[in-house]
C-alpha cells in the first residue's frame, strides 16, 4: 500500500487542482466584465504594455521589490536547504565529522 501511494498518490493533488481550474475557466469564459473596465477600454485608457508603464514610473520601487523577494527566497531556501542537506551530506564527510556534529557543530 505505501508503495502504491508513492507511485499514484501524488496525482491526487493534480486531480484536486483541476476542480478550481475548471471553475476559474468557466468564470473567465462566461463571466462578464465590469462596466468600469468596458468604459475604460472604449475610451482607449488601457495601456498596451502595462509592465512598461510600471517600469517607467516606478522602476526604483520595482527593483527594490525584486531584490527584497530575492533576499527572502535565498534566506528561506538557503537556510532550510543548507543546514538540512548540505552540512550533513556534503560538508561532514569532507571534514570527517559525524552527521550529528554537522547538525549542531557542538
Gaussian input, Z-matrix of N, CA and C with variables (Angstrom, degrees):
# hf/3-21g

backbone

0 1
 N
 C     1     B1
 C     2     B2     1     A1
 N     3     B3     2     A2     1     D1
 C     4     B4     3     A3     2     D2
 C     5     B5     4     A4     3     D3
 N     6     B6     5     A5     4     D4
 C     7     B7     6     A6     5     D5
 C     8     B8     7     A7     6     D6
 N     9     B9     8     A8     7     D7
 C    10    B10     9     A9     8     D8
 C    11    B11    10    A10     9     D9
 N    12    B12    11    A11    10    D10
 C    13    B13    12    A12    11    D11
 C    14    B14    13    A13    12    D12
 N    15    B15    14    A14    13    D13
 C    16    B16    15    A15    14    D14
 C    17    B17    16    A16    15    D15
 N    18    B18    17    A17    16    D16
 C    19    B19    18    A18    17    D17
 C    20    B20    19    A19    18    D18
 N    21    B21    20    A20    19    D19
 C    22    B22    21    A21    20    D20
 C    23    B23    22    A22    21    D21
 N    24    B24    23    A23    22    D22
 C    25    B25    24    A24    23    D23
 C    26    B26    25    A25    24    D24
 N    27    B27    26    A26    25    D25
 C    28    B28    27    A27    26    D26
 C    29    B29    28    A28    27    D27
 N    30    B30    29    A29    28    D28
 C    31    B31    30    A30    29    D29
 C    32    B32    31    A31    30    D30
 N    33    B33    32    A32    31    D31
 C    34    B34    33    A33    32    D32
 C    35    B35    34    A34    33    D33
 N    36    B36    35    A35    34    D34
 C    37    B37    36    A36    35    D35
 C    38    B38    37    A37    36    D36
 N    39    B39    38    A38    37    D37
 C    40    B40    39    A39    38    D38
 C    41    B41    40    A40    39    D39
 N    42    B42    41    A41    40    D40
 C    43    B43    42    A42    41    D41
 C    44    B44    43    A43    42    D42
 N    45    B45    44    A44    43    D43
 C    46    B46    45    A45    44    D44
 C    47    B47    46    A46    45    D45
 N    48    B48    47    A47    46    D46
 C    49    B49    48    A48    47    D47
 C    50    B50    49    A49    48    D48
 N    51    B51    50    A50    49    D49
 C    52    B52    51    A51    50    D50
 C    53    B53    52    A52    51    D51
 N    54    B54    53    A53    52    D52
 C    55    B55    54    A54    53    D53
 C    56    B56    55    A55    54    D54
 N    57    B57    56    A56    55    D55
 C    58    B58    57    A57    56    D56
 C    59    B59    58    A58    57    D57
 N    60    B60    59    A59    58    D58
 C    61    B61    60    A60    59    D59
 C    62    B62    61    A61    60    D60
 N    63    B63    62    A62    61    D61
 C    64    B64    63    A63    62    D62
 C    65    B65    64    A64    63    D63
 N    66    B66    65    A65    64    D64
 C    67    B67    66    A66    65    D65
 C    68    B68    67    A67    66    D66
 N    69    B69    68    A68    67    D67
 C    70    B70    69    A69    68    D68
 C    71    B71    70    A70    69    D69
 N    72    B72    71    A71    70    D70
 C    73    B73    72    A72    71    D71
 C    74    B74    73    A73    72    D72
 N    75    B75    74    A74    73    D73
 C    76    B76    75    A75    74    D74
 C    77    B77    76    A76    75    D75
 N    78    B78    77    A77    76    D76
 C    79    B79    78    A78    77    D77
 C    80    B80    79    A79    78    D78
 N    81    B81    80    A80    79    D79
 C    82    B82    81    A81    80    D80
 C    83    B83    82    A82    81    D81
 N    84    B84    83    A83    82    D82
 C    85    B85    84    A84    83    D83
 C    86    B86    85    A85    84    D84
 N    87    B87    86    A86    85    D85
 C    88    B88    87    A87    86    D86
 C    89    B89    88    A88    87    D87
 N    90    B90    89    A89    88    D88
 C    91    B91    90    A90    89    D89
 C    92    B92    91    A91    90    D90
 N    93    B93    92    A92    91    D91
 C    94    B94    93    A93    92    D92
 C    95    B95    94    A94    93    D93
 N    96    B96    95    A95    94    D94
 C    97    B97    96    A96    95    D95
 C    98    B98    97    A97    96    D96
 N    99    B99    98    A98    97    D97
 C   100   B100    99    A99    98    D98
 C   101   B101   100   A100    99    D99
 N   102   B102   101   A101   100   D100
 C   103   B103   102   A102   101   D101
 C   104   B104   103   A103   102   D102
 N   105   B105   104   A104   103   D103
 C   106   B106   105   A105   104   D104
 C   107   B107   106   A106   105   D105
 N   108   B108   107   A107   106   D106
 C   109   B109   108   A108   107   D107
 C   110   B110   109   A109   108   D108
 N   111   B111   110   A110   109   D109
 C   112   B112   111   A111   110   D110
 C   113   B113   112   A112   111   D111
 N   114   B114   113   A113   112   D112
 C   115   B115   114   A114   113   D113
 C   116   B116   115   A115   114   D114
 N   117   B117   116   A116   115   D115
 C   118   B118   117   A117   116   D116
 C   119   B119   118   A118   117   D117
 N   120   B120   119   A119   118   D118
 C   121   B121   120   A120   119   D119
 C   122   B122   121   A121   120   D120
 N   123   B123   122   A122   121   D121
 C   124   B124   123   A123   122   D122
 C   125   B125   124   A124   123   D123
 N   126   B126   125   A125   124   D124
 C   127   B127   126   A126   125   D125
 C   128   B128   127   A127   126   D126
 N   129   B129   128   A128   127   D127
 C   130   B130   129   A129   128   D128
 C   131   B131   130   A130   129   D129
 N   132   B132   131   A131   130   D130
 C   133   B133   132   A132   131   D131
 C   134   B134   133   A133   132   D132
 N   135   B135   134   A134   133   D133
 C   136   B136   135   A135   134   D134
 C   137   B137   136   A136   135   D135
 N   138   B138   137   A137   136   D136
 C   139   B139   138   A138   137   D137
 C   140   B140   139   A139   138   D138
 N   141   B141   140   A140   139   D139
 C   142   B142   141   A141   140   D140
 C   143   B143   142   A142   141   D141
 N   144   B144   143   A143   142   D142
 C   145   B145   144   A144   143   D143
 C   146   B146   145   A145   144   D144
 N   147   B147   146   A146   145   D145
 C   148   B148   147   A147   146   D146
 C   149   B149   148   A148   147   D147
 N   150   B150   149   A149   148   D148
 C   151   B151   150   A150   149   D149
 C   152   B152   151   A151   150   D150
 N   153   B153   152   A152   151   D151
 C   154   B154   153   A153   152   D152
 C   155   B155   154   A154   153   D153
 N   156   B156   155   A155   154   D154
 C   157   B157   156   A156   155   D155
 C   158   B158   157   A157   156   D156
 N   159   B159   158   A158   157   D157
 C   160   B160   159   A159   158   D158
 C   161   B161   160   A160   159   D159
 N   162   B162   161   A161   160   D160
 C   163   B163   162   A162   161   D161
 C   164   B164   163   A163   162   D162
 N   165   B165   164   A164   163   D163
 C   166   B166   165   A165   164   D164
 C   167   B167   166   A166   165   D165
 N   168   B168   167   A167   166   D166
 C   169   B169   168   A168   167   D167
 C   170   B170   169   A169   168   D168
 N   171   B171   170   A170   169   D169
 C   172   B172   171   A171   170   D170
 C   173   B173   172   A172   171   D171
 N   174   B174   173   A173   172   D172
 C   175   B175   174   A174   173   D173
 C   176   B176   175   A175   174   D174
 N   177   B177   176   A176   175   D175
 C   178   B178   177   A177   176   D176
 C   179   B179   178   A178   177   D177
 N   180   B180   179   A179   178   D178
 C   181   B181   180   A180   179   D179
 C   182   B182   181   A181   180   D180
 N   183   B183   182   A182   181   D181
 C   184   B184   183   A183   182   D182
 C   185   B185   184   A184   183   D183
 N   186   B186   185   A185   184   D184
 C   187   B187   186   A186   185   D185
 C   188   B188   187   A187   186   D186
 N   189   B189   188   A188   187   D187
 C   190   B190   189   A189   188   D188
 C   191   B191   190   A190   189   D189
 N   192   B192   191   A191   190   D190
 C   193   B193   192   A192   191   D191
 C   194   B194   193   A193   192   D192
 N   195   B195   194   A194   193   D193
 C   196   B196   195   A195   194   D194
 C   197   B197   196   A196   195   D195
 N   198   B198   197   A197   196   D196
 C   199   B199   198   A198   197   D197
 C   200   B200   199   A199   198   D198
 N   201   B201   200   A200   199   D199
 C   202   B202   201   A201   200   D200
 C   203   B203   202   A202   201   D201
 N   204   B204   203   A203   202   D202
 C   205   B205   204   A204   203   D203
 C   206   B206   205   A205   204   D204
 N   207   B207   206   A206   205   D205
 C   208   B208   207   A207   206   D206
 C   209   B209   208   A208   207   D207
 N   210   B210   209   A209   208   D208
 C   211   B211   210   A210   209   D209
 C   212   B212   211   A211   210   D210
 N   213   B213   212   A212   211   D211
 C   214   B214   213   A213   212   D212
 C   215   B215   214   A214   213   D213
 N   216   B216   215   A215   214   D214
 C   217   B217   216   A216   215   D215
 C   218   B218   217   A217   216   D216
 N   219   B219   218   A218   217   D217
 C   220   B220   219   A219   218   D218
 C   221   B221   220   A220   219   D219
 N   222   B222   221   A221   220   D220
 C   223   B223   222   A222   221   D221
 C   224   B224   223   A223   222   D222
 N   225   B225   224   A224   223   D223
 C   226   B226   225   A225   224   D224
 C   227   B227   226   A226   225   D225
 N   228   B228   227   A227   226   D226
 C   229   B229   228   A228   227   D227
 C   230   B230   229   A229   228   D228
 N   231   B231   230   A230   229   D229
 C   232   B232   231   A231   230   D230
 C   233   B233   232   A232   231   D231
 N   234   B234   233   A233   232   D232
 C   235   B235   234   A234   233   D233
 C   236   B236   235   A235   234   D234
 N   237   B237   236   A236   235   D235
 C   238   B238   237   A237   236   D236
 C   239   B239   238   A238   237   D237
 N   240   B240   239   A239   238   D238
 C   241   B241   240   A240   239   D239
 C   242   B242   241   A241   240   D240
 N   243   B243   242   A242   241   D241
 C   244   B244   243   A243   242   D242
 C   245   B245   244   A244   243   D243
 N   246   B246   245   A245   244   D244
 C   247   B247   246   A246   245   D245
 C   248   B248   247   A247   246   D246
 N   249   B249   248   A248   247   D247
 C   250   B250   249   A249   248   D248
 C   251   B251   250   A250   249   D249
 N   252   B252   251   A251   250   D250
 C   253   B253   252   A252   251   D251
 C   254   B254   253   A253   252   D252
 N   255   B255   254   A254   253   D253
 C   256   B256   255   A255   254   D254
 C   257   B257   256   A256   255   D255
 N   258   B258   257   A257   256   D256
 C   259   B259   258   A258   257   D257
 C   260   B260   259   A259   258   D258
 N   261   B261   260   A260   259   D259
 C   262   B262   261   A261   260   D260
 C   263   B263   262   A262   261   D261
 N   264   B264   263   A263   262   D262
 C   265   B265   264   A264   263   D263
 C   266   B266   265   A265   264   D264
 N   267   B267   266   A266   265   D265
 C   268   B268   267   A267   266   D266
 C   269   B269   268   A268   267   D267
 N   270   B270   269   A269   268   D268
 C   271   B271   270   A270   269   D269
 C   272   B272   271   A271   270   D270
 N   273   B273   272   A272   271   D271
 C   274   B274   273   A273   272   D272
 C   275   B275   274   A274   273   D273
 N   276   B276   275   A275   274   D274
 C   277   B277   276   A276   275   D275
 C   278   B278   277   A277   276   D276
 N   279   B279   278   A278   277   D277
 C   280   B280   279   A279   278   D278
 C   281   B281   280   A280   279   D279
 N   282   B282   281   A281   280   D280
 C   283   B283   282   A282   281   D281
 C   284   B284   283   A283   282   D282
 N   285   B285   284   A284   283   D283
 C   286   B286   285   A285   284   D284
 C   287   B287   286   A286   285   D285
 N   288   B288   287   A287   286   D286
 C   289   B289   288   A288   287   D287
 C   290   B290   289   A289   288   D288
 N   291   B291   290   A290   289   D289
 C   292   B292   291   A291   290   D290
 C   293   B293   292   A292   291   D291
 N   294   B294   293   A293   292   D292
 C   295   B295   294   A294   293   D293
 C   296   B296   295   A295   294   D294
 N   297   B297   296   A296   295   D295
 C   298   B298   297   A297   296   D296
 C   299   B299   298   A298   297   D297
 N   300   B300   299   A299   298   D298
 C   301   B301   300   A300   299   D299
 C   302   B302   301   A301   300   D300
 N   303   B303   302   A302   301   D301
 C   304   B304   303   A303   302   D302
 C   305   B305   304   A304   303   D303
 N   306   B306   305   A305   304   D304
 C   307   B307   306   A306   305   D305
 C   308   B308   307   A307   306   D306
 N   309   B309   308   A308   307   D307
 C   310   B310   309   A309   308   D308
 C   311   B311   310   A310   309   D309
 N   312   B312   311   A311   310   D310
 C   313   B313   312   A312   311   D311
 C   314   B314   313   A313   312   D312
 N   315   B315   314   A314   313   D313
 C   316   B316   315   A315   314   D314
 C   317   B317   316   A316   315   D315

   B1=1.4532
   B2=1.5376
   B3=1.3476
   B4=1.4707
   B5=1.5227
   B6=1.3272
   B7=1.4603
   B8=1.5176
   B9=1.3273
   B10=1.4596
   B11=1.5175
   B12=1.3327
   B13=1.4556
   B14=1.5238
   B15=1.3253
   B16=1.4642
   B17=1.5189
   B18=1.3253
   B19=1.4633
   B20=1.5263
   B21=1.3332
   B22=1.4616
   B23=1.5252
   B24=1.3068
   B25=1.4584
   B26=1.5184
   B27=1.3132
   B28=1.4627
   B29=1.5157
   B30=1.3149
   B31=1.4680
   B32=1.5178
   B33=1.3187
   B34=1.4650
   B35=1.5242
   B36=1.3169
   B37=1.4623
   B38=1.5233
   B39=1.3103
   B40=1.4561
   B41=1.5194
   B42=1.3146
   B43=1.4680
   B44=1.5237
   B45=1.3276
   B46=1.4668
   B47=1.5218
   B48=1.3037
   B49=1.4615
   B50=1.5138
   B51=1.3284
   B52=1.4613
   B53=1.5240
   B54=1.3172
   B55=1.4650
   B56=1.5353
   B57=1.3388
   B58=1.4722
   B59=1.5254
   B60=1.3335
   B61=1.4648
   B62=1.5221
   B63=1.3205
   B64=1.4612
   B65=1.5261
   B66=1.3162
   B67=1.4705
   B68=1.5284
   B69=1.3178
   B70=1.4665
   B71=1.5187
   B72=1.3329
   B73=1.4575
   B74=1.5293
   B75=1.3213
   B76=1.4724
   B77=1.5229
   B78=1.3231
   B79=1.4673
   B80=1.5193
   B81=1.3198
   B82=1.4678
   B83=1.5268
   B84=1.3176
   B85=1.4586
   B86=1.5303
   B87=1.3427
   B88=1.4572
   B89=1.5173
   B90=1.3080
   B91=1.4601
   B92=1.5211
   B93=1.3082
   B94=1.4663
   B95=1.5256
   B96=1.3142
   B97=1.4625
   B98=1.5258
   B99=1.3211
   B100=1.4604
   B101=1.5311
   B102=1.3309
   B103=1.4621
   B104=1.5344
   B105=1.3231
   B106=1.4659
   B107=1.5275
   B108=1.3304
   B109=1.4616
   B110=1.5244
   B111=1.3189
   B112=1.4664
   B113=1.5230
   B114=1.3274
   B115=1.4671
   B116=1.5260
   B117=1.3103
   B118=1.4637
   B119=1.5241
   B120=1.3145
   B121=1.4603
   B122=1.5233
   B123=1.3329
   B124=1.4611
   B125=1.5180
   B126=1.3258
   B127=1.4693
   B128=1.5286
   B129=1.3364
   B130=1.4752
   B131=1.5315
   B132=1.3165
   B133=1.4582
   B134=1.5153
   B135=1.3219
   B136=1.4567
   B137=1.5261
   B138=1.3299
   B139=1.4689
   B140=1.5220
   B141=1.3199
   B142=1.4666
   B143=1.5274
   B144=1.3332
   B145=1.4614
   B146=1.5284
   B147=1.3373
   B148=1.4693
   B149=1.5246
   B150=1.3340
   B151=1.4575
   B152=1.5306
   B153=1.3371
   B154=1.4711
   B155=1.5238
   B156=1.3210
   B157=1.4713
   B158=1.5222
   B159=1.3139
   B160=1.4652
   B161=1.5211
   B162=1.3277
   B163=1.4645
   B164=1.5242
   B165=1.3311
   B166=1.4557
   B167=1.5292
   B168=1.3113
   B169=1.4759
   B170=1.5240
   B171=1.3058
   B172=1.4643
   B173=1.5236
   B174=1.3213
   B175=1.4560
   B176=1.5203
   B177=1.3253
   B178=1.4710
   B179=1.5288
   B180=1.3481
   B181=1.4694
   B182=1.5317
   B183=1.3343
   B184=1.4602
   B185=1.5188
   B186=1.3178
   B187=1.4714
   B188=1.5260
   B189=1.3296
   B190=1.4661
   B191=1.5247
   B192=1.3220
   B193=1.4579
   B194=1.5221
   B195=1.3094
   B196=1.4645
   B197=1.5265
   B198=1.3167
   B199=1.4649
   B200=1.5235
   B201=1.3321
   B202=1.4602
   B203=1.5253
   B204=1.3313
   B205=1.4633
   B206=1.5232
   B207=1.3131
   B208=1.4553
   B209=1.5248
   B210=1.3259
   B211=1.4638
   B212=1.5160
   B213=1.3417
   B214=1.4613
   B215=1.5236
   B216=1.3211
   B217=1.4633
   B218=1.5222
   B219=1.3121
   B220=1.4690
   B221=1.5202
   B222=1.3290
   B223=1.4639
   B224=1.5249
   B225=1.3459
   B226=1.4647
   B227=1.5230
   B228=1.3219
   B229=1.4529
   B230=1.5128
   B231=1.3139
   B232=1.4568
   B233=1.5111
   B234=1.3284
   B235=1.4597
   B236=1.5073
   B237=1.3077
   B238=1.4615
   B239=1.5298
   B240=1.3103
   B241=1.4546
   B242=1.5142
   B243=1.3201
   B244=1.4597
   B245=1.5194
   B246=1.3209
   B247=1.4562
   B248=1.5168
   B249=1.3190
   B250=1.4588
   B251=1.5190
   B252=1.2990
   B253=1.4618
   B254=1.5333
   B255=1.3122
   B256=1.4588
   B257=1.5236
   B258=1.3155
   B259=1.4633
   B260=1.5280
   B261=1.3389
   B262=1.4673
   B263=1.5251
   B264=1.3117
   B265=1.4636
   B266=1.5297
   B267=1.3099
   B268=1.4594
   B269=1.5249
   B270=1.3161
   B271=1.4625
   B272=1.5265
   B273=1.3365
   B274=1.4655
   B275=1.5227
   B276=1.3330
   B277=1.4769
   B278=1.5283
   B279=1.3181
   B280=1.4621
   B281=1.5312
   B282=1.3350
   B283=1.4660
   B284=1.5225
   B285=1.3301
   B286=1.4623
   B287=1.5194
   B288=1.3293
   B289=1.4641
   B290=1.5244
   B291=1.3312
   B292=1.4615
   B293=1.5304
   B294=1.3277
   B295=1.4682
   B296=1.5236
   B297=1.3254
   B298=1.4662
   B299=1.5160
   B300=1.2853
   B301=1.4660
   B302=1.5289
   B303=1.3215
   B304=1.4713
   B305=1.5196
   B306=1.3238
   B307=1.4701
   B308=1.5254
   B309=1.3146
   B310=1.4636
   B311=1.5245
   B312=1.3010
   B313=1.4592
   B314=1.5239
   B315=1.3300
   B316=1.4627
   B317=1.5164
   A1=112.40
   A2=119.87
   A3=118.43
   A4=113.14
   A5=117.36
   A6=119.32
   A7=111.00
   A8=116.51
   A9=120.59
   A10=110.28
   A11=116.73
   A12=119.44
   A13=111.38
   A14=117.64
   A15=119.22
   A16=111.94
   A17=117.34
   A18=120.60
   A19=110.87
   A20=117.15
   A21=120.62
   A22=113.91
   A23=118.62
   A24=121.58
   A25=114.81
   A26=117.80
   A27=120.13
   A28=111.22
   A29=117.90
   A30=120.96
   A31=111.71
   A32=117.03
   A33=120.84
   A34=109.77
   A35=117.18
   A36=120.60
   A37=111.47
   A38=117.38
   A39=120.64
   A40=111.32
   A41=116.45
   A42=119.51
   A43=110.02
   A44=117.29
   A45=119.25
   A46=111.13
   A47=118.32
   A48=121.06
   A49=112.62
   A50=117.19
   A51=120.40
   A52=111.57
   A53=117.81
   A54=121.15
   A55=111.20
   A56=120.57
   A57=118.35
   A58=112.72
   A59=117.09
   A60=119.31
   A61=110.75
   A62=117.33
   A63=120.61
   A64=111.81
   A65=116.65
   A66=120.15
   A67=109.94
   A68=117.32
   A69=120.88
   A70=111.27
   A71=117.08
   A72=120.61
   A73=111.31
   A74=117.10
   A75=120.98
   A76=110.34
   A77=117.19
   A78=120.57
   A79=110.34
   A80=117.07
   A81=120.63
   A82=112.23
   A83=117.05
   A84=120.24
   A85=112.85
   A86=117.56
   A87=119.65
   A88=113.58
   A89=117.42
   A90=119.74
   A91=110.86
   A92=116.16
   A93=119.65
   A94=109.52
   A95=114.36
   A96=119.89
   A97=109.46
   A98=115.30
   A99=119.26
   A100=109.48
   A101=116.67
   A102=119.60
   A103=112.77
   A104=116.97
   A105=120.30
   A106=110.60
   A107=116.83
   A108=120.67
   A109=111.19
   A110=117.13
   A111=121.12
   A112=110.06
   A113=117.26
   A114=120.97
   A115=111.11
   A116=116.67
   A117=120.13
   A118=111.15
   A119=117.90
   A120=121.23
   A121=109.76
   A122=117.36
   A123=120.69
   A124=111.97
   A125=117.09
   A126=120.14
   A127=111.83
   A128=117.74
   A129=123.67
   A130=111.95
   A131=117.36
   A132=121.12
   A133=113.59
   A134=117.08
   A135=121.07
   A136=108.67
   A137=115.70
   A138=120.09
   A139=109.87
   A140=115.93
   A141=120.20
   A142=111.41
   A143=116.86
   A144=121.36
   A145=107.51
   A146=117.66
   A147=119.53
   A148=113.65
   A149=117.60
   A150=119.44
   A151=110.56
   A152=116.30
   A153=119.75
   A154=112.00
   A155=117.05
   A156=121.04
   A157=110.06
   A158=116.45
   A159=120.18
   A160=110.51
   A161=116.74
   A162=119.59
   A163=112.23
   A164=117.71
   A165=118.70
   A166=111.66
   A167=117.43
   A168=120.01
   A169=112.62
   A170=116.82
   A171=120.98
   A172=111.35
   A173=118.41
   A174=119.73
   A175=112.22
   A176=119.16
   A177=120.20
   A178=111.00
   A179=119.36
   A180=117.61
   A181=112.94
   A182=116.81
   A183=120.31
   A184=110.88
   A185=117.56
   A186=121.51
   A187=109.74
   A188=117.76
   A189=120.70
   A190=110.65
   A191=117.30
   A192=121.49
   A193=111.25
   A194=116.81
   A195=120.64
   A196=110.47
   A197=117.57
   A198=120.75
   A199=111.81
   A200=117.34
   A201=120.34
   A202=110.18
   A203=116.70
   A204=119.90
   A205=111.40
   A206=117.48
   A207=120.78
   A208=110.64
   A209=116.44
   A210=120.12
   A211=112.66
   A212=116.50
   A213=119.52
   A214=111.62
   A215=116.76
   A216=120.35
   A217=110.66
   A218=116.90
   A219=120.39
   A220=110.27
   A221=116.72
   A222=120.90
   A223=110.62
   A224=116.65
   A225=120.15
   A226=111.58
   A227=117.39
   A228=119.98
   A229=112.03
   A230=117.42
   A231=119.45
   A232=111.40
   A233=116.20
   A234=119.57
   A235=112.90
   A236=116.43
   A237=118.76
   A238=111.22
   A239=118.40
   A240=120.57
   A241=112.84
   A242=116.54
   A243=119.86
   A244=111.27
   A245=116.73
   A246=118.89
   A247=112.61
   A248=117.29
   A249=118.93
   A250=113.45
   A251=118.39
   A252=119.95
   A253=112.99
   A254=116.00
   A255=119.90
   A256=112.35
   A257=116.35
   A258=118.09
   A259=112.83
   A260=119.53
   A261=117.27
   A262=114.48
   A263=118.36
   A264=119.72
   A265=113.65
   A266=117.72
   A267=119.83
   A268=112.93
   A269=116.23
   A270=119.32
   A271=111.39
   A272=117.28
   A273=119.98
   A274=112.86
   A275=120.07
   A276=117.82
   A277=112.73
   A278=116.91
   A279=119.71
   A280=110.88
   A281=116.34
   A282=120.60
   A283=112.67
   A284=116.43
   A285=123.36
   A286=112.12
   A287=115.22
   A288=120.92
   A289=107.55
   A290=116.05
   A291=119.82
   A292=109.82
   A293=114.42
   A294=119.69
   A295=110.10
   A296=116.79
   A297=120.50
   A298=111.23
   A299=116.09
   A300=120.00
   A301=110.77
   A302=116.45
   A303=119.07
   A304=110.54
   A305=117.77
   A306=120.16
   A307=111.32
   A308=117.50
   A309=119.75
   A310=114.18
   A311=117.39
   A312=123.85
   A313=111.30
   A314=113.71
   A315=119.59
   A316=110.32
   D1=-47.68
   D2=178.74
   D3=-61.11
   D4=-35.03
   D5=178.93
   D6=-68.54
   D7=-38.41
   D8=178.31
   D9=-64.04
   D10=-41.38
   D11=179.46
   D12=-65.45
   D13=-39.84
   D14=179.83
   D15=-68.08
   D16=-25.69
   D17=178.84
   D18=-83.13
   D19=-44.12
   D20=-173.47
   D21=-110.84
   D22=-19.12
   D23=-172.35
   D24=-64.19
   D25=-33.84
   D26=-178.65
   D27=-65.01
   D28=-20.41
   D29=-179.60
   D30=-71.10
   D31=-18.31
   D32=176.69
   D33=-58.93
   D34=-37.87
   D35=178.90
   D36=-61.48
   D37=-40.70
   D38=179.18
   D39=-68.27
   D40=-37.98
   D41=178.86
   D42=-67.15
   D43=-44.34
   D44=179.11
   D45=-69.01
   D46=-27.16
   D47=176.68
   D48=-74.81
   D49=-21.01
   D50=179.20
   D51=-70.40
   D52=-30.35
   D53=-178.61
   D54=-63.01
   D55=-53.83
   D56=177.76
   D57=-65.15
   D58=-29.77
   D59=177.79
   D60=-65.44
   D61=-41.32
   D62=177.47
   D63=-66.71
   D64=-39.50
   D65=177.14
   D66=-62.58
   D67=-43.67
   D68=178.73
   D69=-64.12
   D70=-38.32
   D71=178.17
   D72=-64.54
   D73=-42.63
   D74=178.16
   D75=-62.49
   D76=-44.40
   D77=179.26
   D78=-63.35
   D79=-41.23
   D80=-178.47
   D81=-68.19
   D82=-40.75
   D83=-176.37
   D84=-77.70
   D85=-39.80
   D86=-174.57
   D87=-108.29
   D88=-0.94
   D89=177.47
   D90=-80.80
   D91=158.94
   D92=179.50
   D93=-105.72
   D94=152.82
   D95=177.99
   D96=-77.81
   D97=158.68
   D98=178.70
   D99=-73.01
   D100=152.95
   D101=178.62
   D102=-60.26
   D103=-33.12
   D104=179.48
   D105=-64.17
   D106=-42.86
   D107=179.90
   D108=-65.32
   D109=-43.57
   D110=179.60
   D111=-61.68
   D112=-40.83
   D113=178.76
   D114=-65.21
   D115=-40.54
   D116=-179.69
   D117=-66.95
   D118=-38.33
   D119=178.51
   D120=-66.94
   D121=-40.31
   D122=179.71
   D123=-65.91
   D124=-33.62
   D125=-178.91
   D126=-88.60
   D127=8.99
   D128=178.16
   D129=60.46
   D130=34.10
   D131=179.75
   D132=-93.40
   D133=12.25
   D134=-177.90
   D135=-101.24
   D136=129.41
   D137=179.39
   D138=-73.70
   D139=139.34
   D140=179.09
   D141=-73.09
   D142=-33.42
   D143=178.54
   D144=-126.08
   D145=87.28
   D146=-176.66
   D147=-61.45
   D148=-34.04
   D149=179.19
   D150=-65.42
   D151=-35.62
   D152=176.34
   D153=-62.69
   D154=-38.26
   D155=177.68
   D156=-65.55
   D157=-44.15
   D158=179.54
   D159=-62.93
   D160=-46.17
   D161=-177.89
   D162=-67.46
   D163=-33.80
   D164=-179.00
   D165=-74.28
   D166=-31.87
   D167=-177.45
   D168=-93.29
   D169=-40.40
   D170=-170.30
   D171=-125.11
   D172=46.14
   D173=-173.84
   D174=-71.61
   D175=-32.98
   D176=-179.75
   D177=-68.21
   D178=-50.53
   D179=176.63
   D180=-63.60
   D181=-31.76
   D182=178.79
   D183=-64.53
   D184=-45.40
   D185=177.59
   D186=-65.33
   D187=-39.73
   D188=177.74
   D189=-62.29
   D190=-41.30
   D191=178.05
   D192=-61.73
   D193=-44.01
   D194=178.91
   D195=-63.12
   D196=-43.11
   D197=-179.25
   D198=-67.27
   D199=-38.86
   D200=177.88
   D201=-64.04
   D202=-45.48
   D203=178.77
   D204=-64.26
   D205=-38.73
   D206=177.42
   D207=-62.99
   D208=-44.19
   D209=178.82
   D210=-62.58
   D211=-43.48
   D212=178.67
   D213=-65.48
   D214=-37.76
   D215=178.81
   D216=-65.59
   D217=-45.06
   D218=178.70
   D219=-64.16
   D220=-40.44
   D221=179.52
   D222=-62.10
   D223=-47.42
   D224=-176.69
   D225=-69.47
   D226=-57.09
   D227=-176.02
   D228=-71.63
   D229=-33.04
   D230=176.42
   D231=-67.02
   D232=-41.88
   D233=179.42
   D234=-67.37
   D235=-47.10
   D236=-177.08
   D237=-73.68
   D238=-37.86
   D239=-178.42
   D240=-79.16
   D241=-38.18
   D242=-175.40
   D243=-66.46
   D244=-51.22
   D245=-175.74
   D246=-73.68
   D247=-33.14
   D248=-176.11
   D249=-83.66
   D250=-27.48
   D251=-175.62
   D252=-116.18
   D253=-53.25
   D254=-171.75
   D255=-67.18
   D256=-45.18
   D257=-175.85
   D258=-61.75
   D259=-55.49
   D260=-176.54
   D261=-75.45
   D262=-28.78
   D263=-173.57
   D264=-93.69
   D265=-28.15
   D266=-177.60
   D267=-113.53
   D268=-46.37
   D269=-174.76
   D270=-77.80
   D271=-43.09
   D272=-177.43
   D273=-59.87
   D274=-47.33
   D275=177.28
   D276=-63.83
   D277=-34.42
   D278=-179.47
   D279=-67.05
   D280=-39.19
   D281=178.93
   D282=-88.18
   D283=-3.10
   D284=-179.71
   D285=58.00
   D286=48.75
   D287=173.93
   D288=-118.58
   D289=162.92
   D290=-178.88
   D291=-73.14
   D292=158.08
   D293=179.60
   D294=-64.16
   D295=-35.42
   D296=177.13
   D297=-59.43
   D298=-43.28
   D299=-179.46
   D300=-70.06
   D301=-32.63
   D302=178.57
   D303=-65.34
   D304=-32.96
   D305=178.54
   D306=-72.58
   D307=-37.82
   D308=-172.67
   D309=-106.40
   D310=-29.15
   D311=-172.83
   D312=50.64
   D313=41.72
   D314=179.30
   D315=-94.72

